[in-house]
Amino acid sequence: MATIDITEKTFDATITDSSIVLVDFWAGWCGPCRMFAPTFTAASEKHPEIVFAKVDTEAEQGLAAAAGIRSIPTLMAFRDKVLVFSQPGALNASSLDEVIAGVQNLDMAAVHAGIAAQQASA
């Protein structure tokens, strides 16, 4: 599957409607973003079961601010509507593969239990 562009209007639906979503926050003027783009696209072709989304931080400044983006590129991973990974910086192919495998192998029952425990103690 190719990457898709998401906006403030489509972000929530994309996260809600898909089991795993990787989001690349980028900008056209950003050298590391341009360096990471082919790696992200290649991974999207290798993993058609995952949604690979891109957010242009210049065009979607409100969404970037709401997501707390301070440095680009920033990669976020969502699994079952939960943010499970967020890291600034361009990744190489093997590091991105490790992130993908980690997200796929998460015990989401344990993640949801941890969230519930944190909310109960707050």
Secondary structure, DSSP 8 states (H G I E B T S, - for coil): ---EE--TTTHHHHHHH-SEEEEEEE-TT-HHHHHHHHHHHHHHHH-TTSEEEEEETTT-HHHHHHTT--SSSEEEEEETTEEEEEEES---HHHHHHHHHHHHT--HHHHHHHHHHHHHH-
